[in-house]
Amino acid sequence: MMIVLGIESCADIGSVAIRDENKVIGEITINVKKNHSIALAPMVSDLLKLINYELKDLDAIAVDVGPGSFTGLRIGIALASSLAYGQELPIVRVCGLDALIEVGKKLVADSSVEVIPVIYGRHNEAYVSYNGEYMVVDIDEFLNSLKRDRQYLFIGDGCLFFGEKIKVTGLEIVDVDDSFHNLSGVAIANLGIIGMGKGEGISPLLVEPLYLRRPEVDVNLEKKLKLNDKC
């Protein structure tokens, strides 16, 4: 029986979960802004104690590698990699957009409803998956580009930030409870199980974040260096 630990840390939600191929065994989730560096590792330790498991009982670790908060995803990846390295476990890289699509598909009975994951980026930007492609978009331009002849289910924390913009588009929208917009360790572990079945487990030394745009700190540093060169 495959047992996978899922780690989610790419937004304000910090969540860890352990599941096997049949059921969720346990989950701990907190919603505290940017506290993952302090809380995430103890959450894993506490979860293992609560369900009477040890790290050696795991078969793999799945971690959200992005897109999302650059700091948050680095913390999650560092924790997953250190735990996996110590136990010689494979890691499954999970894209949060893919995890949201899987959650969304379970919420709609009609397969004709198009599920669009929306993760908040910054300002008016969002990360989306559309037509099989991961993209960084201006939310207004993206919503205006969508066809009006179908139903959509928007899911992800971007819906919490851009909810009013989505509502006034005139698109036919399937509403879901706000609780589904935040990714959980369970959603990540779910795709970890699927990924392991497809042979997608990799060495913890090879795990890299999924960046759809450059970190703002890098962009600002580059601008500063160019300015200094001109001086």
N, C-alpha and C positions, 0 to 999 in steps of 0.2 A: 504494500500500500504506500503510495507516494505521499509524503508529508512536506508541506512547503510553508515557509515563513514569508509573509508579504509585508513590505515596508513602504509607507507613503509619507512623504515629507516635502512635497513640492509647492505647497501653499500653506495657509494658516493651520490647516488640519494636520495633526501628527497622528498616525495610526499604524498599528502593527496587528497582524492576525496570523493565525496558524490554522491550516485546513488540510484535510486529506482529499482523496478523490471523490468522496461521498458527502462530506459535511464540513462546516466550519467548527473547529474545535474550541477556539477562543479568540477574542479581539479586545484591544484596548485603544480608545480613541480620545484625543484631547483637541480642543479648539482654542489655542492660545497663540497669539501672534508671535512668530519668530522666536519660539522657545525650544526648537527642536534640538539644538546643540546640548541643552541641559537634560531634556526629558526623554529623548528617543531611546537611548541605550537602556536606562532604567525601565522603560516601558517593556522592552523585550525581555529583560530579566524578570520583571514582575509577572508577565504573561506566562513565561515558562514555569515559574513557581506555581501559579494558580492552576495550571492544567497538569501539573506534575510531569512535565517534560524536561529534557535537557537538550542542549544544542546537538549532541551526538545522535539524537532521535530524528533529526531533520534529514531530508534528502536533497533539499535545495533551498535557496533564498531568492525571492523575486523582489525587485526594487523598481520604483518609478524613477526613470532616468530623465524625465522631462517630456515636454517643455514645462516651465514653471519658474518659481523663484530660484535664481542661480545659487544662492546660499543654501536654501532648503534642500535642493536636489543633491548638492555636494555633500551635505551632512548625511543624507540617507544613503548615498552611494558609498561613502567612507565607512559608515557603520556596517552596511551589508557586506562590503569587501573584507573588512577586518574579521567579522564573524565567520564568513565563508572560508577565508584563508586559514584560520585557525583549525577548522574542522575538515578542511579539504573538500568543501562543498561547491557545487556549481552554482552560478548565478544566472537568473533569467532577467534580461533587460526588458522592462515593460514601459511602453509609451503610454502616458496618461490619457492621451486622446483615444487610443485603442481601448483602454480600460473603460472609458466613458461610453464608447459605442456599445460595448458588451452590456453595460448596465442599461443603456437606453433600449436596446433590443428586447430586453426582458420586460420592459415596462409597456410595450405596445404589442397588441395582438395582430394588428394589421401590418403586414410586411411592406405595404406600399408607402408607409410613413417613413420619411427620410430622417435618419438620426444624425444630427450635426453636433459634435462636441465642441464646446467653446471654453477655453481656458483664458483667464484674464492675463494680459501682458503688462502694459503700462499705458497711462493716458487713455487714448482711444483705440489702442491696439488689442488684438486678441489672437491667440493661437487656435487654429481650427484644423479639422481634417475634412476635406471635401473632394469628392471625385477621386478618392484614393490617394490624395496628396496632403502632406502636412504643410501648413502655410501660416505666415504672420500676416494679418490683414488689418486694415482700418475697418472697424466694425460697421460704420455707416455705409461705406462703399460695398462691403461684402453683403450686407443685408439687402441693399438695393439691387444687387446683381442676381439674387436668387429668383428662380421661376415662381410664378404665382399660381401654377396649375397643380400643386401638390400640397400634401400636409408635411409639416416638419415637427420634429421633437428636438428642441435645443436643450443640451444638458452640459453641466459643468459650472465652475464658479464664475465664469464669464457671464453667465445668465443672471447672477446675483448683482454684478456690477452694471450690466447693460440691459437689465430687464425691461426698463421703460422704452428703450430704443427698439427692442425686439417687438414689444406689444404694439407699437404704433406703425409698424411696417405694412400692415394689411395682409401679412402672410397668414395662412391657416395653420395655427399652432396647436399642438397637443400639450396641455399643461401637465407638469408633474410637481410633486411636493418639493419644496426647497431642500429638504434633507438629502435628496438624490443628487444634488449638484456638487456635493463635496466628495471627492474620492476617498476611499477607505483602504485599509490594509487588506480587507477581504477581497475587494475588486482586484488588487494587485496580485494577491495569492491565487485568485481564480485563473488569471492569465499565466501565472507561474506554472500551475498544473498543466495547462494546455501547452505551454512552451516546452516543458520537459517532455511531454508526449511527442512533440515534434523534433526533439533532439536539439533544442535551442539553448541548453545550459552551457555556459562558458566559464573560463577561469576568472576568479575575482581580480586577477591582475589585468584583465582585458576590458574591464567595464569602464565605459566613458559616458558622460552626460550627452543628452540629445539637445543640442543648441540650435534653435531655429533663427536666432539672431545673436549678435555678439553681446556679451555682458556690458552694461552701461559703464561700469568702471573702466573697462578696457577702451571703450570709445572715448571717454573723457580723458584718459591718460594719453591716448594718441593725439587728441586735439591739443593737449597741453604741450606735448613734445614738439608738435609742429609749430606752435606759437613760439616756443623757446628757440627753435631753429631760425625763425624769422627775425628774432631779436638779436 
